[in-house]
Amino acid sequence: MSTPASTPGSVRGGRGASGLARTVLPPVLLGVVAILLWQGFVTVLAVKPFILPGPFAIGEQFGINLQNVVNGMVVTGRNALIGLVLGAIVGVLLAILSALLPILDEMAAPIVAAFAVVPIVALAPVLYTMFGANAETARQLVAALAVFVPVYFNTLKGLRMVRPVHRDLMRSYAASSWQATKTVTLPTAVPFVFTGLRIASSLAVISALIAEYFGGPVGGLGKSITSAASSSNYGLAWAYVLGSIILGLLFYCAALGLEKLVSRRAPA
């Protein structure tokens, strides 16, 4: 008795499910093992909470204070998102101009390199003085600066990856600089742009979080971590740290999902 042939849709569905399982299960299992080892370590060795609380205690505080953690994630996430969008737009535009104008590239290179080494601990208090301690502007600018550098360098690298034969082809068609950029250069640079965005997505959260340590309005995960730690509530402080990790993962996954969406819709 012959077995019924499987349909292409069922084969693809099965492969998709198995591929998803192979992608998701290993990191999940590794995370569970790491949490159990962590809990066993602090329990067996009786590690004090101010040194390292156990993951179960952190999870308990996270559940009890879930609303406060979410509120802090909203504040920090909003500042990080504004900084991400602002820094990415400026980085991409300046990279395009630098690719079109070599003299601008030579002028901008040392300035961008200087931005790359500006410490947040020194910049944040200065910006709070400039824009006021009650405004979120300083935190957003710190995040934008952290985003701008990797987006600029990666975009500029992508814009320079066009093959000479493609440039010669556009010249043979008497295409203008902008037409060549729009038709050949930008599509080639798209993967590099998203590489910069994936790096910058996490940096935006980290920068906005660190900027909260040095002043500004009350609110955000950074302020909550310092307040909980100063009151010796270390489990709660780590619960806010967990919220920061989740926020960073959300930003990274959003950047990765946007890259997949654009890549799927782009012509081959």
Secondary structure as GFF3:
##gff-version 3
##sequence-region A 1 268
A	DSSP	alpha_helix	8	44	.	.	.	ID=ss1
A	DSSP	alpha_helix	55	64	.	.	.	ID=ss2
A	DSSP	alpha_helix	66	100	.	.	.	ID=ss3
A	DSSP	alpha_helix	102	116	.	.	.	ID=ss4
A	DSSP	alpha_helix	120	131	.	.	.	ID=ss5
A	DSSP	alpha_helix	137	159	.	.	.	ID=ss6
A	DSSP	alpha_helix	164	172	.	.	.	ID=ss7
A	DSSP	alpha_helix	177	180	.	.	.	ID=ss8
A	DSSP	pi_helix	181	185	.	.	.	ID=ss9
A	DSSP	alpha_helix	186	211	.	.	.	ID=ss10
A	DSSP	three_ten_helix	212	214	.	.	.	ID=ss11
A	DSSP	alpha_helix	221	230	.	.	.	ID=ss12
A	DSSP	alpha_helix	234	265	.	.	.	ID=ss13
###
